[in-house]
Amino acid sequence: MQTLMDRQQKLLLKKFHTLCGKAGIGEENKRAIVGSYGHVSSRDMSARELLDACEKIDISMRPNAVELDKWRKRLIAAIFGWRKALGKPSNMNEVKAIACRAAQAESFNAIPLERLRSLYYAFTKKQKDLEMVGELTAEELNYSAWVN
């Protein structure tokens, strides 16, 4: 009977070869990829190595994937910062839900690049506005205490 890791590795091996076919990677280039991990055959690669190779091939097939990933991470950080400025704790699921509602998207990964950028700037502006209001309020309270 196969273990869970064996099944996982078999699925990743199939995914690796499927992605290589979709990307138009020939046998020589496939051997070069496998060789870069110190193996002769893709069957010798560990699940972690196969996953890494699949991710790299997938990114090379979608050139803007790196850009999307970068803006997704920025948006997540901006929303966490905004929630922190409000004094409300958050978790990743809440933050992604806020982003989806703001973008009117079904899933976080479905938000297009331009929308990610605009939401990032909107949430960082909200965060700065909250910080500025907090500073102004503190100054006003200090002034009121000094006058009285």
MIDOSE-1310 file (N, C-alpha, C; in nm, 2 decimals, decimal comma, always signed):
residues 148
mqtl	+0,08/-0,12/+0,00/+0,00/+0,00/+0,00/+0,09/+0,12/+0,00; +0,05/+0,22/-0,08/+0,13/+0,35/-0,09/+0,10/+0,44/+0,03; +0,20/+0,50/+0,07/+0,19/+0,60/+0,17/+0,14/+0,73/+0,11; +0,10/+0,82/+0,20/+0,05/+0,95/+0,15/+0,16/+1,03/+0,07
mdrq	+0,28/+1,02/+0,12/+0,39/+1,09/+0,06/+0,42/+1,03/-0,08; +0,41/+0,90/-0,09/+0,43/+0,83/-0,22/+0,32/+0,88/-0,32; +0,20/+0,88/-0,28/+0,09/+0,93/-0,37/+0,11/+1,08/-0,41; +0,16/+1,16/-0,31/+0,18/+1,30/-0,33/+0,29/+1,31/-0,43
qkll	+0,40/+1,23/-0,42/+0,51/+1,24/-0,51/+0,47/+1,20/-0,65; +0,39/+1,10/-0,66/+0,34/+1,05/-0,79/+0,26/+1,16/-0,86; +0,17/+1,23/-0,78/+0,09/+1,34/-0,84/+0,18/+1,45/-0,88; +0,28/+1,49/-0,80/+0,37/+1,59/-0,84/+0,46/+1,56/-0,96
lkkf	+0,50/+1,43/-0,97/+0,57/+1,39/-1,09/+0,49/+1,40/-1,21; +0,36/+1,37/-1,20/+0,27/+1,38/-1,32/+0,25/+1,53/-1,35; +0,24/+1,61/-1,25/+0,22/+1,76/-1,27/+0,35/+1,82/-1,34; +0,46/+1,77/-1,29/+0,59/+1,82/-1,35/+0,60/+1,79/-1,49
htlc	+0,57/+1,67/-1,53/+0,57/+1,63/-1,68/+0,47/+1,70/-1,76; +0,35/+1,72/-1,70/+0,24/+1,79/-1,77/+0,28/+1,94/-1,79; +0,33/+2,00/-1,69/+0,38/+2,14/-1,70/+0,49/+2,16/-1,80; +0,58/+2,06/-1,80/+0,69/+2,07/-1,90/+0,63/+2,06/-2,04
gkag	+0,53/+1,97/-2,06/+0,47/+1,96/-2,19/+0,40/+2,09/-2,23; +0,32/+2,15/-2,14/+0,25/+2,27/-2,17/+0,35/+2,39/-2,20; +0,46/+2,39/-2,13/+0,56/+2,50/-2,14/+0,65/+2,48/-2,26; +0,63/+2,36/-2,33/+0,71/+2,33/-2,45/+0,86/+2,30/-2,41
igee	+0,88/+2,24/-2,29/+1,01/+2,21/-2,25/+1,05/+2,07/-2,30; +1,15/+2,06/-2,38/+1,19/+1,93/-2,44/+1,27/+1,84/-2,34; +1,31/+1,72/-2,39/+1,37/+1,63/-2,31/+1,51/+1,68/-2,25; +1,58/+1,75/-2,34/+1,71/+1,80/-2,29/+1,70/+1,90/-2,18
nkra	+1,60/+1,99/-2,20/+1,58/+2,09/-2,10/+1,52/+2,03/-1,97; +1,44/+1,93/-1,99/+1,39/+1,86/-1,87/+1,50/+1,79/-1,79; +1,59/+1,73/-1,86/+1,71/+1,67/-1,80/+1,79/+1,78/-1,72; +1,80/+1,90/-1,79/+1,88/+2,01/-1,72/+1,81/+2,05/-1,59
ivgs	+1,68/+2,06/-1,60/+1,60/+2,10/-1,48/+1,62/+1,99/-1,37; +1,61/+1,87/-1,40/+1,63/+1,76/-1,30/+1,77/+1,76/-1,26; +1,87/+1,78/-1,35/+2,01/+1,78/-1,31/+2,04/+1,90/-1,22; +1,97/+2,01/-1,23/+2,00/+2,12/-1,14/+1,96/+2,09/-0,99
yghv	+1,88/+1,99/-0,97/+1,85/+1,94/-0,84/+1,94/+1,82/-0,79; +2,04/+1,79/-0,88/+2,14/+1,69/-0,85/+2,09/+1,54/-0,87; +1,99/+1,53/-0,96/+1,94/+1,40/-0,99/+1,95/+1,37/-1,14; +1,94/+1,24/-1,18/+1,95/+1,20/-1,32/+1,81/+1,18/-1,37
ssrd	+1,72/+1,14/-1,29/+1,58/+1,11/-1,33/+1,48/+1,19/-1,24; +1,37/+1,23/-1,30/+1,27/+1,31/-1,22/+1,21/+1,22/-1,11; +1,22/+1,09/-1,13/+1,16/+1,00/-1,03/+1,24/+1,00/-0,90; +1,37/+1,04/-0,91/+1,46/+1,05/-0,79/+1,43/+1,18/-0,71
msar	+1,36/+1,27/-0,77/+1,34/+1,40/-0,70/+1,24/+1,38/-0,58; +1,27/+1,46/-0,48/+1,18/+1,45/-0,36/+1,05/+1,54/-0,39; +0,95/+1,52/-0,31/+0,83/+1,60/-0,33/+0,85/+1,75/-0,32; +0,94/+1,79/-0,23/+0,97/+1,93/-0,22/+1,04/+1,98/-0,34
elld	+1,13/+1,90/-0,40/+1,20/+1,94/-0,52/+1,11/+1,95/-0,64; +1,02/+1,85/-0,65/+0,92/+1,85/-0,76/+0,83/+1,97/-0,75; +0,78/+2,00/-0,63/+0,70/+2,12/-0,60/+0,77/+2,25/-0,64; +0,89/+2,26/-0,60/+0,97/+2,38/-0,64/+0,99/+2,39/-0,79
acek	+1,02/+2,28/-0,86/+1,04/+2,28/-1,00/+0,90/+2,32/-1,07; +0,79/+2,26/-1,02/+0,66/+2,29/-1,08/+0,63/+2,44/-1,07; +0,66/+2,49/-0,95/+0,63/+2,63/-0,92/+0,71/+2,72/-1,02; +0,84/+2,69/-1,04/+0,93/+2,77/-1,13/+0,88/+2,76/-1,27
idis	+0,84/+2,64/-1,32/+0,79/+2,63/-1,45/+0,66/+2,70/-1,47; +0,57/+2,70/-1,37/+0,44/+2,77/-1,37/+0,46/+2,92/-1,38; +0,56/+2,97/-1,30/+0,59/+3,11/-1,31/+0,64/+3,15/-1,44; +0,73/+3,07/-1,50/+0,79/+3,10/-1,63/+0,68/+3,10/-1,74
mrpn	+0,57/+3,03/-1,72/+0,46/+3,03/-1,82/+0,38/+3,15/-1,80; +0,37/+3,21/-1,68/+0,29/+3,33/-1,66/+0,39/+3,44/-1,61; +0,44/+3,52/-1,70/+0,53/+3,62/-1,66/+0,48/+3,72/-1,55; +0,36/+3,75/-1,55/+0,31/+3,85/-1,45/+0,27/+3,79/-1,32
avel	+0,29/+3,66/-1,31/+0,26/+3,59/-1,18/+0,34/+3,64/-1,06; +0,47/+3,67/-1,09/+0,55/+3,72/-0,98/+0,50/+3,86/-0,94; +0,46/+3,94/-1,04/+0,41/+4,07/-1,01/+0,28/+4,07/-0,93; +0,19/+3,98/-0,97/+0,06/+3,96/-0,90/+0,09/+3,91/-0,76
dkwr	+0,18/+3,82/-0,74/+0,22/+3,77/-0,60/+0,27/+3,89/-0,52; +0,35/+3,97/-0,58/+0,41/+4,08/-0,50/+0,30/+4,18/-0,46; +0,21/+4,21/-0,54/+0,10/+4,31/-0,51/+0,00/+4,24/-0,41; -0,02/+4,11/-0,42/-0,11/+4,04/-0,33/-0,05/+4,06/-0,18
krli	+0,08/+4,03/-0,17/+0,14/+4,04/-0,04/+0,14/+4,18/+0,01; +0,16/+4,28/-0,08/+0,15/+4,42/-0,04/+0,01/+4,46/+0,01; -0,09/+4,41/-0,06/-0,23/+4,44/-0,02/-0,26/+4,38/+0,12; -0,21/+4,26/+0,14/-0,23/+4,19/+0,27/-0,17/+4,27/+0,38
aaif	-0,05/+4,31/+0,36/+0,03/+4,39/+0,46/-0,05/+4,52/+0,48; -0,10/+4,59/+0,38/-0,17/+4,72/+0,39/-0,29/+4,70/+0,47; -0,37/+4,59/+0,45/-0,49/+4,57/+0,52/-0,46/+4,53/+0,67; -0,36/+4,45/+0,69/-0,32/+4,42/+0,83/-0,28/+4,55/+0,90
gwrk	-0,21/+4,64/+0,83/-0,17/+4,77/+0,89/-0,29/+4,86/+0,92; -0,38/+4,86/+0,83/-0,51/+4,94/+0,85/-0,58/+4,89/+0,97; -0,60/+4,75/+0,98/-0,67/+4,69/+1,10/-0,59/+4,72/+1,23; -0,46/+4,72/+1,22/-0,38/+4,75/+1,34/-0,40/+4,89/+1,38
algk	-0,41/+4,98/+1,29/-0,43/+5,13/+1,32/-0,57/+5,15/+1,38; -0,67/+5,06/+1,34/-0,80/+5,07/+1,40/-0,80/+5,01/+1,54; -0,70/+4,93/+1,57/-0,69/+4,87/+1,70/-0,77/+4,74/+1,70; -0,79/+4,68/+1,58/-0,87/+4,55/+1,57/-0,77/+4,44/+1,52
psnm	-0,77/+4,33/+1,60/-0,68/+4,22/+1,55/-0,74/+4,15/+1,43; -0,66/+4,09/+1,35/-0,70/+4,02/+1,23/-0,63/+3,89/+1,21; -0,69/+3,81/+1,12/-0,61/+3,69/+1,08/-0,62/+3,70/+0,93; -0,55/+3,60/+0,87/-0,53/+3,60/+0,72/-0,66/+3,59/+0,65
nevk	-0,75/+3,50/+0,70/-0,88/+3,48/+0,64/-0,97/+3,61/+0,64; -0,96/+3,68/+0,75/-1,04/+3,81/+0,75/-0,98/+3,91/+0,65; -0,85/+3,92/+0,65/-0,78/+4,01/+0,56/-0,82/+3,98/+0,41; -0,81/+3,86/+0,38/-0,85/+3,82/+0,24/-0,99/+3,85/+0,21
aiac	-1,08/+3,82/+0,31/-1,22/+3,85/+0,29/-1,25/+4,00/+0,27; -1,17/+4,08/+0,34/-1,19/+4,23/+0,33/-1,14/+4,27/+0,19; -1,03/+4,21/+0,14/-0,98/+4,24/+0,01/-1,08/+4,20/-0,10; -1,14/+4,08/-0,08/-1,24/+4,03/-0,18/-1,36/+4,12/-0,18
raaq	-1,41/+4,16/-0,07/-1,52/+4,25/-0,06/-1,49/+4,39/-0,13; -1,37/+4,44/-0,10/-1,33/+4,57/-0,15/-1,32/+4,56/-0,31; -1,27/+4,45/-0,36/-1,25/+4,43/-0,50/-1,37/+4,38/-0,57; -1,47/+4,34/-0,49/-1,59/+4,27/-0,54/-1,55/+4,15/-0,63
aesf	-1,47/+4,06/-0,57/-1,42/+3,94/-0,63/-1,46/+3,82/-0,55; -1,47/+3,71/-0,62/-1,51/+3,58/-0,56/-1,40/+3,52/-0,47; -1,28/+3,54/-0,52/-1,17/+3,48/-0,45/-1,05/+3,58/-0,45; -0,96/+3,57/-0,36/-0,85/+3,66/-0,34/-0,76/+3,65/-0,47
naip	-0,74/+3,53/-0,52/-0,65/+3,52/-0,63/-0,71/+3,56/-0,76; -0,84/+3,59/-0,76/-0,91/+3,64/-0,88/-0,91/+3,79/-0,90; -0,85/+3,86/-0,80/-0,84/+4,01/-0,81/-0,73/+4,04/-0,91; -0,77/+4,12/-1,01/-0,67/+4,16/-1,12/-0,56/+4,25/-1,06
lerl	-0,45/+4,26/-1,14/-0,33/+4,34/-1,09/-0,37/+4,49/-1,07; -0,44/+4,55/-1,16/-0,47/+4,69/-1,14/-0,55/+4,72/-1,01; -0,64/+4,63/-0,99/-0,73/+4,64/-0,87/-0,65/+4,62/-0,74; -0,55/+4,52/-0,75/-0,46/+4,50/-0,63/-0,39/+4,63/-0,60
rsly	-0,33/+4,69/-0,70/-0,26/+4,82/-0,68/-0,35/+4,93/-0,62; -0,46/+4,95/-0,68/-0,55/+5,05/-0,63/-0,60/+5,03/-0,49; -0,63/+4,90/-0,46/-0,67/+4,87/-0,32/-0,55/+4,89/-0,22; -0,43/+4,85/-0,26/-0,31/+4,87/-0,18/-0,30/+5,02/-0,14
yaft	-0,30/+5,11/-0,25/-0,29/+5,25/-0,22/-0,40/+5,30/-0,14; -0,52/+5,25/-0,16/-0,64/+5,30/-0,08/-0,62/+5,26/+0,07; -0,58/+5,14/+0,10/-0,57/+5,10/+0,24/-0,45/+5,16/+0,30; -0,34/+5,19/+0,23/-0,23/+5,26/+0,29/-0,26/+5,40/+0,32
kkqk	-0,35/+5,46/+0,23/-0,39/+5,60/+0,26/-0,48/+5,60/+0,38; -0,57/+5,50/+0,39/-0,66/+5,50/+0,51/-0,58/+5,49/+0,64; -0,47/+5,40/+0,63/-0,39/+5,38/+0,75/-0,32/+5,52/+0,79; -0,27/+5,59/+0,69/-0,20/+5,71/+0,71/-0,30/+5,82/+0,77
dlem	-0,42/+5,82/+0,71/-0,52/+5,91/+0,76/-0,55/+5,88/+0,91; -0,57/+5,76/+0,94/-0,60/+5,72/+1,08/-0,49/+5,76/+1,17; -0,36/+5,74/+1,13/-0,25/+5,78/+1,21/-0,25/+5,94/+1,23; -0,27/+6,01/+1,12/-0,27/+6,16/+1,13/-0,38/+6,21/+1,22
vgel	-0,50/+6,15/+1,21/-0,61/+6,19/+1,30/-0,58/+6,16/+1,44; -0,51/+6,05/+1,47/-0,47/+6,02/+1,60/-0,37/+6,12/+1,66; -0,27/+6,16/+1,57/-0,18/+6,26/+1,61/-0,24/+6,39/+1,64; -0,33/+6,44/+1,55/-0,40/+6,56/+1,57/-0,49/+6,56/+1,69
taee	-0,55/+6,45/+1,72/-0,64/+6,44/+1,84/-0,55/+6,45/+1,96; -0,44/+6,38/+1,96/-0,34/+6,39/+2,08/-0,29/+6,53/+2,10; -0,26/+6,60/+1,99/-0,21/+6,73/+2,00/-0,32/+6,82/+2,06; -0,44/+6,81/+2,01/-0,55/+6,89/+2,06/-0,58/+6,86/+2,21
lnys	-0,57/+6,74/+2,25/-0,59/+6,71/+2,39/-0,48/+6,77/+2,48; -0,36/+6,76/+2,43/-0,25/+6,82/+2,50/-0,27/+6,97/+2,51; -0,31/+7,03/+2,41/-0,33/+7,18/+2,41/-0,44/+7,22/+2,50; -0,55/+7,14/+2,50/-0,67/+7,16/+2,59/-0,62/+7,15/+2,73
awvn	-0,54/+7,05/+2,76/-0,50/+7,03/+2,90/-0,41/+7,14/+2,94; -0,33/+7,19/+2,85/-0,24/+7,30/+2,88/-0,31/+7,43/+2,91; -0,42/+7,45/+2,83/-0,49/+7,58/+2,84/-0,57/+7,58/+2,97; -0,63/+7,46/+3,00/-0,71/+7,46/+3,12/-0,63/+7,44/+3,24
